[in-house]
Amino acid sequence: MYPTDAFPGRAYAILGNHDYQKWPDSKVDAELAYAKSGHTRWTMPARWYRFEFPAQNPLITFIALDSNMPYKDGTSEHGKDFTLTLAQQAEQLAWLETELKRPRTTPFLVVMGHHPVYSDGPHGDHPVLVRDWDPLFRKYKAHVYLAGHDHDLQHLEFEGHPTTHFLSGGGGADLYNLKLDPSARGPFAQKVYGFSHLSVTEKRLTLRHLDPSGHVLHAFTKTPDGKISILT
């Protein structure tokens, strides 16, 4: 889909709900095996992993997570083929805090998972991720949480919260109506097709939502100490 003359870099992948569907075999197992083949830019060494970017003089520490959770009471019921096991859930959570505690030399820390922790879309806030992940993001001051899942584009900020919640799900499937007014938890949420772009320097992280033609719909910067400036 992305030839090397247009996109020569690695594609860092994380697992979404459709990857867990078994029709009849697990796509998760196939994707993990493909990543280990050594003949692809598809980069997903495990269900959850850490990497720094760029490889030379890195500026961002990324923590890539698997957000496919059992229900809050620990059951999976009809979702049994779409989630981590309870043991995997506990293992990942312990791993996440260990990684967040680790010293880092990069000015920025970004966490990414398929499901949003908070969303103005129809899926709403994720009760398990709010319970388990959000306190760690606050405690260790993650700069950004990147997500998808809801078919729209969002940028949410919360008073006193160090983590920007940035959702990019307008890649081409049917769009979702927003459940909350965008002004309630803004600064941006829109039912629109588009894609998103991240750039970084030592002093500034810049995130943009763009429409299919590449026109900027919304953009902002964030400094290592957490100061946000809206550009559009």
N, CA, C and O of each residue as an XYZ file, in Angstrom:
928
protein
N       0.827     -1.215      0.000
C       0.000      0.000      0.000
C       0.858      1.260      0.000
O       0.496      2.260     -0.619
N       2.007      1.212      0.702
C       2.903      2.360      0.780
C       4.268      1.953      0.234
O       5.088      1.422      0.983
N       4.529      2.185     -1.037
C       5.812      1.774     -1.617
C       6.974      2.516     -0.962
O       6.810      3.621     -0.445
N       8.137      1.896     -0.994
C       9.286      2.463     -0.293
C       9.714      3.810     -0.859
O      10.312      4.611     -0.141
N       9.419      4.083     -2.142
C       9.792      5.392     -2.682
C       8.923      6.508     -2.105
O       9.306      7.677     -2.147
N       7.751      6.153     -1.565
C       6.882      7.153     -0.931
C       6.998      7.135      0.582
O       6.878      8.173      1.232
N       7.232      5.954      1.145
C       7.303      5.806      2.598
C       8.360      4.757      2.917
O       8.044      3.573      3.031
N       9.604      5.179      3.060
C      10.686      4.213      3.252
C      10.825      3.682      4.675
O      11.583      2.739      4.907
N      10.121      4.258      5.612
C      10.326      3.897      7.012
C       9.539      2.672      7.443
O       8.776      2.088      6.674
N       9.750      2.305      8.696
C       8.997      1.209      9.295
C       7.541      1.614      9.527
O       7.237      2.795      9.694
N       6.657      0.638      9.536
C       5.267      0.840      9.922
C       5.067      0.159     11.266
O       5.033     -1.069     11.352
N       4.936      0.962     12.311
C       4.782      0.426     13.663
C       3.304      0.118     13.902
O       2.465      1.019     13.898
N       2.999     -1.143     14.107
C       1.606     -1.591     14.174
C       1.189     -1.899     15.600
O       2.001     -2.310     16.428
N      -0.103     -1.692     15.873
C      -0.717     -2.112     17.127
C      -2.012     -2.830     16.789
O      -2.566     -2.656     15.703
N      -2.487     -3.634     17.721
C      -3.632     -4.494     17.465
C      -4.945     -3.790     17.790
O      -5.090     -3.160     18.838
N      -5.904     -3.911     16.861
C      -7.248     -3.399     17.069
C      -8.244     -4.529     17.234
O      -7.877     -5.704     17.198
N      -9.517     -4.165     17.418
C     -10.532     -5.187     17.666
C     -10.702     -6.132     16.484
O     -10.945     -7.321     16.690
N     -10.582     -5.644     15.261
C     -10.770     -6.529     14.110
C      -9.606     -7.500     13.931
O      -9.772     -8.545     13.302
N      -8.448     -7.179     14.464
C      -7.333     -8.117     14.401
C      -7.605     -9.360     15.232
O      -7.059    -10.427     14.952
N      -8.444     -9.231     16.252
C      -8.737    -10.349     17.138
C      -9.842    -11.260     16.618
O     -10.096    -12.311     17.205
N     -10.491    -10.885     15.547
C     -11.520    -11.756     14.993
C     -10.903    -13.052     14.482
O      -9.832    -13.037     13.875
N     -11.566    -14.152     14.722
C     -11.093    -15.467     14.286
C     -12.062    -16.015     13.239
O     -13.090    -16.605     13.574
N     -11.719    -15.813     11.970
C     -12.606    -16.238     10.877
C     -11.839    -17.011      9.821
O     -11.644    -16.455      8.740
N     -11.381    -18.254     10.030
C     -11.528    -19.023     11.273
C     -10.311    -18.909     12.179
O     -10.381    -19.286     13.348
N      -9.186    -18.392     11.659
C      -7.950    -18.360     12.431
C      -7.668    -16.954     12.944
O      -8.194    -15.969     12.427
N      -6.828    -16.882     13.970
C      -6.486    -15.603     14.582
C      -5.602    -14.776     13.665
O      -4.538    -15.232     13.245
N      -6.033    -13.576     13.358
C      -5.184    -12.669     12.587
C      -4.027    -12.141     13.436
O      -2.990    -11.755     12.898
N      -4.200    -12.124     14.759
C      -3.131    -11.679     15.650
C      -1.904    -12.562     15.472
O      -0.789    -12.064     15.315
N      -2.110    -13.854     15.495
C      -0.989    -14.783     15.354
C      -0.302    -14.614     14.006
O       0.925    -14.659     13.917
N      -1.096    -14.418     12.959
C      -0.525    -14.251     11.616
C       0.290    -12.970     11.516
O       1.350    -12.955     10.891
N      -0.196    -11.895     12.128
C       0.505    -10.619     12.061
C       1.810    -10.655     12.854
O       2.828    -10.126     12.409
N       1.775    -11.275     14.019
C       2.998    -11.399     14.821
C       4.036    -12.251     14.099
O       5.229    -11.952     14.141
N       3.582    -13.307     13.440
C       4.507    -14.151     12.686
C       5.071    -13.408     11.482
O       6.258    -13.522     11.176
N       4.222    -12.650     10.802
C       4.667    -11.875      9.645
C       5.733    -10.865     10.045
O       6.717    -10.678      9.329
N       5.536    -10.214     11.188
C       6.500     -9.219     11.651
C       7.866     -9.845     11.937
O       8.897     -9.183     11.821
N       7.864    -11.118     12.310
C       9.120    -11.806     12.624
C       9.795    -12.394     11.385
O      10.877    -12.971     11.485
N       9.165    -12.251     10.224
C       9.706    -12.891      9.019
C      11.005    -12.251      8.541
O      11.805    -12.896      7.864
N      11.216    -10.975      8.895
C      12.445    -10.300      8.506
C      12.448     -9.742      7.104
O      13.470     -9.232      6.646
N      11.323     -9.826      6.410
C      11.259     -9.353      5.027
C      10.190     -8.275      4.854
O       9.601     -8.148      3.780
N       9.944     -7.514      5.892
C       8.865     -6.553      5.837
C       9.176     -5.349      6.711
O       9.957     -5.441      7.658
N       8.559     -4.217      6.384
C       8.644     -3.031      7.243
C       7.590     -3.066      8.343
O       7.591     -2.215      9.232
N       6.680     -4.058      8.286
C       5.651     -4.240      9.311
C       6.340     -4.532     10.635
O       6.986     -5.569     10.785
N       6.208     -3.626     11.593
C       6.953     -3.714     12.848
C       5.993     -3.875     14.014
O       5.338     -2.923     14.437
N       5.923     -5.091     14.521
C       5.088     -5.384     15.693
C       5.711     -6.578     16.397
O       5.247     -7.705     16.228
N       6.764     -6.347     17.191
C       7.498     -7.458     17.806
C       6.703     -8.223     18.854
O       7.052     -9.355     19.189
N       5.646     -7.622     19.373
C       4.841     -8.274     20.405
C       3.504     -7.543     20.494
O       3.298     -6.518     19.844
N       2.598     -8.087     21.312
C       1.310     -7.418     21.496
C       1.498     -6.028     22.116
O       0.721     -5.113     21.848
N       2.520     -5.882     22.933
C       2.868     -4.562     23.465
C       4.384     -4.456     23.469
O       5.085     -5.439     23.706
N       4.887     -3.245     23.203
C       6.331     -3.064     23.054
C       6.681     -1.585     23.170
O       5.806     -0.721     23.200
N       7.971     -1.319     23.234
C       8.484      0.051     23.383
C       9.527      0.302     22.304
O      10.292     -0.593     21.946
N       9.551      1.523     21.792
C      10.604      1.901     20.849
C      10.841      3.399     20.941
O       9.999      4.144     21.442
N      11.992      3.828     20.455
C      12.319      5.253     20.403
C      12.429      5.683     18.949
O      12.791      4.890     18.080
N      12.113      6.941     18.695
C      12.091      7.449     17.331
C      12.610      8.891     17.318
O      12.287      9.677     18.209
N      13.418      9.239     16.302
C      14.031      8.348     15.309
C      15.143      7.501     15.940
O      15.503      7.682     17.104
N      15.671      6.577     15.141
C      16.680      5.652     15.673
C      17.941      6.396     16.102
O      18.539      6.066     17.127
N      18.345      7.392     15.326
C      19.501      8.220     15.667
C      19.026      9.449     16.437
O      18.128     10.158     15.981
N      19.620      9.703     17.594
C      19.260     10.856     18.422
C      17.741     10.930     18.645
O      17.117     11.915     18.252
N      17.148      9.926     19.256
C      15.691      9.871     19.386
C      15.122     11.035     20.182
O      15.753     11.574     21.091
N      13.885     11.404     19.794
C      13.181     12.512     20.421
C      11.888     12.076     21.115
O      11.362     12.795     21.965
N      11.385     10.909     20.755
C      10.147     10.404     21.360
C      10.361      8.970     21.826
O      10.925      8.144     21.107
N       9.905      8.692     23.027
C       9.751      7.319     23.486
C       8.301      6.918     23.260
O       7.390      7.551     23.795
N       8.081      5.871     22.472
C       6.743      5.355     22.210
C       6.519      4.090     23.017
O       7.391      3.225     23.091
N       5.355      3.989     23.616
C       4.909      2.754     24.242
C       3.665      2.301     23.499
O       2.633      2.971     23.531
N       3.768      1.165     22.834
C       2.684      0.624     22.010
C       1.960     -0.460     22.794
O       2.584     -1.404     23.279
N       0.635     -0.324     22.919
C      -0.145     -1.205     23.789
C      -1.235     -1.944     23.022
O      -1.604     -1.571     21.908
N      -1.730     -2.986     23.642
C      -2.884     -3.738     23.139
C      -4.073     -3.351     24.009
O      -4.120     -3.693     25.190
N      -5.030     -2.643     23.429
C      -6.154     -2.108     24.203
C      -7.395     -2.989     24.149
O      -8.467     -2.552     24.567
N      -7.282     -4.206     23.651
C      -8.432     -5.110     23.522
C      -8.680     -5.818     24.851
O      -8.099     -6.868     25.130
N      -9.548     -5.228     25.660
C      -9.716     -5.627     27.053
C     -10.972     -6.459     27.290
O     -11.989     -6.253     26.628
N     -10.903     -7.407     28.242
C     -12.138     -8.006     28.754
C     -13.011     -6.918     29.384
O     -12.548     -5.804     29.627
N     -14.264     -7.249     29.640
C     -15.146     -6.274     30.260
C     -14.658     -5.913     31.657
O     -13.803     -6.593     32.225
N     -15.210     -4.841     32.199
C     -14.727     -4.320     33.476
C     -14.852     -5.327     34.606
O     -14.051     -5.319     35.540
N     -15.874     -6.212     34.524
C     -16.039     -7.216     35.577
C     -15.184     -8.456     35.332
O     -15.268     -9.427     36.084
N     -14.352     -8.428     34.269
C     -13.450     -9.530     33.992
C     -13.984    -10.559     33.022
O     -13.259    -11.475     32.631
N     -15.260    -10.424     32.619
C     -15.829    -11.376     31.673
C     -15.559    -10.929     30.245
O     -15.213     -9.774     29.995
N     -15.724    -11.858     29.317
C     -15.565    -11.509     27.904
C     -16.817    -11.862     27.109
O     -17.117    -11.186     26.125
N     -17.549    -12.885     27.498
C     -18.792    -13.306     26.874
C     -18.659    -13.322     25.352
O     -17.794    -14.014     24.816
N     -19.510    -12.562     24.649
C     -19.466    -12.615     23.181
C     -18.174    -12.034     22.634
O     -17.864    -12.211     21.455
N     -17.417    -11.342     23.475
C     -16.162    -10.760     23.009
C     -14.953    -11.643     23.235
O     -13.820    -11.168     23.163
N     -15.176    -12.930     23.510
C     -14.060    -13.794     23.908
C     -12.988    -13.914     22.836
O     -11.824    -14.145     23.164
N     -13.342    -13.764     21.575
C     -12.344    -13.842     20.515
C     -11.748    -12.475     20.189
O     -10.950    -12.359     19.259
N     -12.118    -11.457     20.927
C     -11.729    -10.096     20.600
C     -10.911     -9.430     21.698
O     -10.697     -8.219     21.655
N     -10.453    -10.193     22.674
C      -9.783     -9.548     23.803
C      -8.556    -10.333     24.256
O      -8.373    -11.504     23.924
N      -7.731     -9.639     25.023
C      -6.693    -10.299     25.794
C      -7.335    -11.208     26.839
O      -8.495    -11.019     27.208
N      -6.589    -12.178     27.305
C      -7.042    -12.939     28.463
C      -6.815    -12.089     29.716
O      -6.103    -11.086     29.675
N      -7.422    -12.498     30.818
C      -7.209    -11.778     32.071
C      -5.741    -11.797     32.478
O      -5.227    -10.810     33.005
N      -5.067    -12.915     32.236
C      -3.642    -13.006     32.567
C      -2.824    -12.047     31.709
O      -1.921    -11.381     32.215
N      -3.134    -11.973     30.408
C      -2.419    -11.047     29.528
C      -2.695     -9.599     29.924
O      -1.797     -8.757     29.894
N      -3.933     -9.319     30.292
C      -4.285     -7.963     30.726
C      -3.447     -7.550     31.927
O      -2.903     -6.446     31.949
N      -3.335     -8.418     32.920
C      -2.553     -8.114     34.110
C      -1.069     -8.006     33.782
O      -0.372     -7.145     34.318
N      -0.589     -8.873     32.909
C       0.824     -8.840     32.526
C       1.164     -7.525     31.824
O       2.196     -6.915     32.104
N       0.292     -7.092     30.912
C       0.557     -5.851     30.192
C       0.527     -4.653     31.128
O       1.356     -3.751     31.005
N      -0.417     -4.632     32.060
C      -0.525     -3.502     32.978
C       0.726     -3.376     33.840
O       1.225     -2.271     34.054
N       1.233     -4.495     34.333
C       2.464     -4.472     35.124
C       3.639     -4.021     34.271
O       4.482     -3.245     34.721
N       3.690     -4.512     33.032
C       4.756     -4.112     32.102
C       4.686     -2.616     31.827
O       5.715     -1.940     31.796
N       3.463     -2.090     31.625
C       3.290     -0.675     31.326
C       3.859      0.194     32.434
O       4.589      1.144     32.151
N       3.549     -0.104     33.676
C       4.073      0.731     34.760
C       5.590      0.608     34.866
O       6.278      1.589     35.146
N       6.103     -0.581     34.645
C       7.559     -0.758     34.661
C       8.219      0.112     33.598
O       9.236      0.754     33.862
N       7.643      0.134     32.399
C       8.207      0.938     31.311
C       8.068      2.435     31.588
O       8.969      3.212     31.274
N       6.959      2.832     32.166
C       6.768      4.248     32.481
C       7.735      4.720     33.559
O       8.121      5.888     33.587
N       8.126      3.810     34.443
C       9.075      4.157     35.504
C      10.500      4.287     34.985
O      11.322      4.984     35.579
N      10.790      3.616     33.878
C      12.163      3.589     33.369
C      12.656      4.985     33.016
O      11.900      5.775     32.450
N      13.890      5.303     33.332
C      14.444      6.594     32.911
C      14.434      6.680     31.381
O      14.640      5.679     30.694
N      14.197      7.872     30.864
C      14.257      8.080     29.417
C      15.052      9.341     29.121
O      15.096     10.274     29.923
N      15.667      9.346     27.973
C      16.475     10.491     27.564
C      15.752     11.363     26.555
O      16.227     12.452     26.231
N      14.611     10.907     26.051
C      13.876     11.683     25.054
C      13.030     12.755     25.737
O      12.586     12.563     26.869
N      12.804     13.887     25.056
C      11.974     14.935     25.665
C      10.486     14.615     25.690
O       9.736     15.255     26.428
N      10.037     13.629     24.892
C       8.598     13.354     24.804
C       8.300     11.877     25.029
O       9.077     11.001     24.648
N       7.153     11.624     25.657
C       6.644     10.279     25.892
C       5.251     10.184     25.286
O       4.350     10.939     25.653
N       5.082      9.248     24.355
C       3.806      9.051     23.670
C       3.387      7.596     23.827
O       4.173      6.683     23.573
N       2.142      7.387     24.247
C       1.568      6.052     24.373
C       0.529      5.893     23.272
O      -0.173      6.846     22.934
N       0.430      4.687     22.712
C      -0.580      4.486     21.675
C      -1.273      3.148     21.837
O      -0.657      2.141     22.186
N      -2.578      3.162     21.573
C      -3.405      1.964     21.592
C      -4.560      2.170     20.637
O      -4.870      3.305     20.277
N      -5.196      1.099     20.225
C      -6.268      1.233     19.236
C      -7.490      1.947     19.813
O      -8.044      2.841     19.175
N      -7.908      1.559     21.008
C      -9.121      2.139     21.596
C      -8.786      3.427     22.350
O      -7.784      3.476     23.065
N      -9.598      4.454     22.205
C      -9.376      5.666     23.006
C      -9.717      5.427     24.474
O     -10.606      4.640     24.798
N      -8.998      6.117     25.351
C      -9.387      6.141     26.757
C     -10.628      7.003     26.909
O     -11.590      6.619     27.575
N     -10.594      8.174     26.283
C     -11.727      9.099     26.276
C     -12.115      9.380     24.831
O     -11.248      9.532     23.970
N     -13.401      9.449     24.567
C     -13.862      9.739     23.213
C     -15.205     10.432     23.253
O     -16.068     10.086     24.060
N     -15.382     11.416     22.377
C     -16.675     12.071     22.203
C     -17.556     11.310     21.220
O     -18.697     11.707     20.985
N     -17.048     10.225     20.643
C     -17.794      9.438     19.680
C     -18.738      8.451     20.347
O     -18.881      8.452     21.570
N     -19.388      7.602     19.541
C     -20.441      6.729     20.074
C     -19.947      5.661     21.041
O     -20.723      5.187     21.871
N     -18.680      5.269     20.958
C     -18.169      4.291     21.913
C     -17.967      4.907     23.302
O     -17.964      4.198     24.308
N     -17.802      6.207     23.345
C     -17.637      6.885     24.620
C     -16.326      6.560     25.313
O     -15.426      5.973     24.712
N     -16.221      6.943     26.572
C     -15.024      6.664     27.362
C     -14.941      5.170     27.661
O     -15.962      4.506     27.845
N     -13.726      4.653     27.707
C     -13.505      3.218     27.897
C     -13.316      2.933     29.389
O     -12.294      3.327     29.951
N     -14.259      2.267     30.046
C     -14.202      2.147     31.510
C     -12.964      1.415     32.014
O     -12.430      1.771     33.064
N     -12.497      0.399     31.288
C     -11.329     -0.351     31.753
C     -10.067      0.486     31.600
O      -9.223      0.505     32.497
N      -9.932      1.174     30.482
C      -8.743      2.000     30.263
C      -8.739      3.220     31.171
O      -7.678      3.650     31.622
N      -9.909      3.783     31.444
C      -9.995      4.885     32.410
C      -9.536      4.404     33.781
O      -8.827      5.120     34.488
N      -9.936      3.201     34.155
C      -9.580      2.645     35.470
C      -8.102      2.277     35.563
O      -7.446      2.573     36.561
N      -7.574      1.621     34.504
C      -6.241      1.019     34.590
C      -5.131      1.896     34.029
O      -4.069      2.010     34.641
N      -5.354      2.509     32.892
C      -4.278      3.228     32.206
C      -4.210      4.694     32.574
O      -3.125      5.245     32.762
N      -5.369      5.330     32.678
C      -5.362      6.780     32.866
C      -4.610      7.220     34.128
O      -3.884      8.212     34.068
N      -4.750      6.527     35.271
C      -3.966      6.949     36.440
C      -2.457      6.886     36.205
O      -1.712      7.695     36.758
N      -1.999      5.932     35.388
C      -0.572      5.835     35.079
C      -0.141      6.970     34.152
O       0.950      7.519     34.308
N      -0.988      7.322     33.192
C      -0.661      8.455     32.319
C      -0.506      9.729     33.148
O       0.399     10.529     32.912
N      -1.392      9.906     34.113
C      -1.321     11.081     34.980
C      -0.068     11.038     35.855
O       0.651     12.030     35.971
N       0.186      9.883     36.468
C       1.294      9.752     37.408
C       2.636      9.982     36.730
O       3.510     10.643     37.291
N       2.806      9.437     35.519
C       4.103      9.509     34.841
C       4.126     10.562     33.730
O       5.100     10.669     32.985
N       3.044     11.336     33.629
C       2.978     12.521     32.777
C       3.287     12.203     31.306
O       4.152     12.823     30.687
N       2.564     11.231     30.774
C       2.650     10.972     29.337
C       2.162     12.199     28.577
O       1.138     12.785     28.926
N       2.894     12.583     27.542
C       2.520     13.788     26.798
C       1.278     13.580     25.940
O       0.413     14.454     25.869
N       1.190     12.419     25.286
C       0.107     12.178     24.335
C      -0.309     10.714     24.403
O       0.523      9.824     24.580
N      -1.613     10.481     24.260
C      -2.125      9.139     23.995
C      -2.756      9.158     22.619
O      -3.693      9.918     22.372
N      -2.244      8.317     21.709
C      -2.736      8.214     20.340
C      -3.685      7.028     20.228
O      -3.386      5.943     20.727
N      -4.831      7.228     19.573
C      -5.808      6.153     19.434
C      -6.552      6.287     18.111
O      -6.342      7.228     17.344
N      -7.422      5.323     17.871
C      -8.283      5.326     16.688
C      -9.664      4.847     17.092
O     -10.284      5.413     17.993
N     -10.156      3.787     16.417
C     -11.382      3.061     16.751
C     -12.646      3.832     16.389
O     -13.407      3.367     15.542
N     -12.902      4.984     16.991
C     -14.041      5.795     16.568
C     -13.723      6.431     15.216
O     -12.616      6.925     14.999
N     -14.695      6.413     14.315
C     -14.470      6.884     12.946
C     -14.703      8.387     12.861
O     -15.744      8.844     12.388
N     -13.721      9.140     13.324
C     -13.762     10.593     13.340
C     -12.371     11.083     13.705
O     -11.443     10.284     13.832
N     -12.223     12.390     13.875
C     -10.958     12.985     14.300
C     -11.215     13.787     15.577
O     -12.175     14.555     15.640
N     -10.367     13.615     16.594
C     -10.579     14.300     17.860
C      -9.256     14.746     18.475
O      -8.199     14.169     18.219
N      -9.348     15.777     19.282
C      -8.266     16.232     20.161
C      -8.928     16.686     21.452
O      -9.612     17.709     21.482
N      -8.721     15.922     22.518
C      -9.358     16.208     23.800
C      -8.318     16.603     24.841
O      -7.236     16.021     24.910
N      -8.663     17.596     25.642
C      -7.832     18.036     26.761
C      -8.705     18.127     28.009
O      -9.881     18.484     27.930
N      -8.115     17.799     29.170
C      -8.839     17.832     30.428
C      -8.060     18.659     31.439
O      -6.839     18.550     31.543
N      -8.774     19.472     32.169
C      -8.163     20.376     33.151
C      -7.291     19.595     34.120
O      -7.750     18.644     34.753
N      -6.023     20.003     34.233
C      -5.112     19.380     35.164
C      -4.540     18.049     34.718
O      -3.767     17.434     35.452
N      -4.902     17.597     33.534
C      -4.421     16.301     33.034
C      -3.210     16.540     32.139
O      -3.295     17.346     31.212
N      -2.082     15.865     32.384
C      -0.882     16.109     31.580
C      -0.925     15.501     30.194
O      -0.090     15.827     29.350
N      -1.891     14.614     29.942
C      -1.901     13.834     28.705
C      -2.922     14.366     27.709
O      -4.102     14.496     28.034
N      -2.475     14.669     26.509
C      -3.353     14.993     25.386
C      -3.911     13.703     24.819
O      -3.170     12.740     24.621
N      -5.216     13.673     24.555
C      -5.854     12.505     23.947
C      -6.182     12.847     22.499
O      -7.019     13.705     22.221
N      -5.506     12.162     21.586
C      -5.532     12.500     20.162
C      -6.018     11.268     19.402
O      -5.362     10.226     19.406
N      -7.170     11.395     18.753
C      -7.829     10.265     18.109
C      -7.904     10.490     16.609
O      -8.370     11.531     16.145
N      -7.435      9.492     15.852
C      -7.451      9.569     14.393
C      -8.117      8.318     13.844
O      -7.497      7.256     13.785
N      -9.385      8.437     13.439
C     -10.125      7.278     12.950
C     -10.914      7.547     11.689
O     -11.879      6.843     11.395
N     -10.507      8.575     10.932
C     -11.255      8.942      9.724
C     -10.646      8.398      8.457
O     -10.609      9.087      7.437
N     -10.165      7.160      8.507
C      -9.385      6.626      7.396
C     -10.157      6.134      6.202
O      -9.540      5.833      5.181
N     -11.480      6.033      6.265
C     -12.198      5.623      5.069
C     -13.464      4.830      5.297
O     -14.299      4.756      4.395
N     -13.648      4.226      6.476
C     -14.893      3.508      6.750
C     -16.012      4.518      7.035
O     -15.775      5.726      7.046
N     -17.231      4.013      7.265
C     -18.340      4.920      7.541
C     -18.030      5.752      8.775
O     -17.478      5.248      9.754
N     -18.392      7.036      8.721
C     -18.113      7.947      9.821
C     -19.167      7.824     10.911
O     -20.302      7.423     10.652
N     -18.778      8.175     12.140
C     -19.666      8.094     13.294
C     -20.136      9.486     13.703
O     -19.389     10.460     13.612
N     -21.370      9.561     14.150
C     -21.859     10.795     14.748
C     -21.239     10.970     16.131
O     -21.135     10.013     16.899
N     -20.833     12.184     16.439
C     -20.295     12.470     17.769
C     -21.405     12.405     18.801
O     -22.528     12.843     18.551
N     -21.082     11.854     19.961
C     -22.062     11.719     21.039
C     -22.105     12.967     21.909
O     -23.154     13.328     22.443
N     -20.957     13.623     22.047
C     -20.858     14.824     22.861
C     -20.602     16.033     21.984
O     -20.012     15.918     20.910
N     -21.045     17.184     22.441
C     -20.757     18.420     21.721
C     -19.253     18.665     21.747
O     -18.640     18.597     22.813
N     -18.638     18.951     20.581
C     -17.183     19.129     20.539
C     -16.654     20.210     21.470
O     -15.488     20.170     21.863
N     -17.497     21.176     21.829
C     -17.035     22.254     22.695
C     -16.897     21.819     24.155
O     -16.268     22.516     24.951
N     -17.483     20.666     24.513
C     -17.508     20.259     25.918
C     -16.139     19.842     26.425
O     -15.768     20.159     27.555
N     -15.381     19.126     25.586
C     -14.093     18.605     26.048
C     -13.004     18.862     25.011
O     -11.981     18.177     25.011
N     -13.203     19.816     24.146
C     -12.353     20.141     23.021
C     -10.874     20.043     23.296
O     -10.443     19.416     24.264
N     -10.107     20.666     22.436
C     -10.511     21.740     21.520
C     -11.026     21.317     20.148
O     -11.414     22.186     19.367
N     -11.050     20.008     19.810
C     -11.468     19.657     18.452
C     -12.067     18.262     18.432
O     -11.510     17.329     19.012
N     -13.200     18.123     17.763
C     -13.771     16.821     17.433
C     -14.676     17.035     16.227
O     -15.503     17.947     16.217
N     -14.516     16.196     15.214
C     -15.275     16.411     13.989
C     -15.531     15.086     13.286
O     -14.647     14.234     13.195
N     -16.750     14.925     12.793
C     -17.132     13.775     11.973
C     -16.667     14.051     10.547
O     -17.376     14.675      9.758
N     -15.466     13.576     10.228
C     -14.874     13.927      8.944
C     -13.820     12.888      8.570
O     -13.142     12.333      9.435
N     -13.693     12.635      7.267
C     -12.594     11.802      6.797
C     -11.289     12.594      6.860
O     -11.279     13.817      6.721
N     -10.203     11.878      7.070
C      -8.915     12.547      7.110
C      -7.845     11.651      7.691
O      -8.063     10.465      7.940
N      -6.694     12.241      7.900
C      -5.559     11.526      8.472
C      -4.828     12.484      9.394
O      -5.188     13.657      9.498
N      -3.802     11.983     10.062
C      -3.121     12.795     11.066
C      -1.617     12.713     10.883
O      -1.097     11.750     10.320
N      -0.927     13.737     11.367
C       0.512     13.860     11.138
C       1.181     14.334     12.410
O       0.686     15.238     13.084
N       2.307     13.723     12.735
C       3.081     14.084     13.915
C       4.480     14.467     13.484
O       5.103     13.766     12.687
N       4.976     15.572     14.003
C       6.376     15.956     13.798
C       6.946     16.414     15.133
O       6.208     16.811     16.035
N       8.278     16.351     15.246
C       8.862     16.603     16.553
C      10.241     17.219     16.418
O      11.004     16.877     15.515
N      10.551     18.132     17.329
C      11.897     18.651     17.547
C      12.190     18.493     19.032
O      11.340     18.018     19.786
N      13.374     18.884     19.452
C      13.704     18.778     20.875
C      12.778     19.619     21.743
O      12.539     19.286     22.904
N      12.260     20.704     21.189
C      11.486     21.649     21.989
C       9.987     21.614     21.735
O       9.217     22.244     22.460
N       9.562     20.867     20.693
C       8.154     20.989     20.335
C       7.650     19.739     19.613
O       8.281     19.242     18.680
N       6.503     19.249     20.065
C       5.778     18.182     19.388
C       4.596     18.823     18.671
O       3.840     19.578     19.282
N       4.427     18.529     17.380
C       3.338     19.110     16.608
C       2.451     18.002     16.067
O       2.930     17.051     15.449
N       1.153     18.135     16.306
C       0.172     17.174     15.810
C      -0.861     17.899     14.971
O      -1.309     18.992     15.317
N      -1.235     17.269     13.854
C      -2.180     17.881     12.922
C      -3.230     16.862     12.495
O      -2.920     15.688     12.293
N      -4.458     17.312     12.361
C      -5.496     16.570     11.658
C      -5.670     17.227     10.287
O      -5.786     18.448     10.186
N      -5.688     16.404      9.231
C      -5.808     16.920      7.866
C      -6.956     16.229      7.152
O      -7.288     15.084      7.456
N      -7.570     16.942      6.185
C      -8.625     16.321      5.395
C      -8.006     15.482      4.278
O      -6.783     15.485      4.136
N      -8.807     14.756      3.471
C      -8.230     13.877      2.452
C      -7.370     14.589      1.413
O      -6.554     13.953      0.745
N      -7.542     15.895      1.270
C      -6.734     16.658      0.311
C      -5.457     17.203      0.933
O      -4.648     17.824      0.242
N      -5.268     16.980      2.219
C      -4.070     17.448      2.891
C      -4.193     18.818      3.517
O      -3.203     19.367      4.000
N      -5.397     19.385      3.518
C      -5.600     20.683      4.155
C      -5.733     20.503      5.669
O      -6.413     19.589      6.136
N      -5.088     21.367      6.416
C      -5.083     21.247      7.875
C      -6.449     21.630      8.435
O      -6.956     22.720      8.170
N      -7.035     20.731      9.205
C      -8.290     20.987      9.895
C      -8.054     21.507     11.308
O      -8.807     22.341     11.811
N      -6.998     21.001     11.938
C      -6.700     21.364     13.321
C      -5.242     21.020     13.589
O      -4.752     19.984     13.140
N      -4.556     21.880     14.313
C      -3.148     21.631     14.625
C      -2.793     22.302     15.949
O      -3.368     23.325     16.320
N      -1.841     21.706     16.646
C      -1.371     22.287     17.900
C       0.046     21.805     18.175
O       0.510     20.829     17.585
N       0.725     22.504     19.079
C       2.045     22.086     19.536
C       1.998     21.830     21.038
O       1.140     22.349     21.752
N       2.951     21.012     21.495
C       3.084     20.743     22.918
C       4.561     20.706     23.258
O       5.345     20.086     22.540
N       4.953     21.360     24.340
C       6.333     21.415     24.764
C       6.613     20.286     25.759
O       5.673     19.696     26.291
N       7.877     19.977     26.018
C       8.194     18.935     27.003
C       7.582     19.178     28.381
O       7.276     18.227     29.101
N       7.402     20.450     28.751
C       6.798     20.733     30.060
C       5.281     20.796     30.013
O       4.642     21.124     31.013
N       4.687     20.479     28.837
C       3.241     20.326     28.752
C       2.465     21.521     28.242
O       1.236     21.466     28.212
N       3.118     22.595     27.841
C       2.397     23.781     27.362
C       1.860     23.519     25.961
O       2.596     23.072     25.082
N       0.564     23.800     25.754
C      -0.109     23.570     24.480
C      -0.412     24.902     23.814
O      -0.877     25.837     24.466
N      -0.149     24.988     22.509
C      -0.503     26.149     21.695
C      -1.293     25.672     20.486
O      -0.801     24.855     19.707
N      -2.510     26.173     20.321
C      -3.347     25.815     19.174
C      -2.894     26.633     17.972
O      -2.737     27.850     18.070
N      -2.684     25.968     16.836
C      -2.201     26.642     15.638
C      -3.309     26.994     14.685
O      -3.159     27.920     13.887
N      -4.441     26.273     14.741
C      -5.549     26.540     13.826
C      -6.831     26.690     14.616
O      -7.891     26.920     14.034
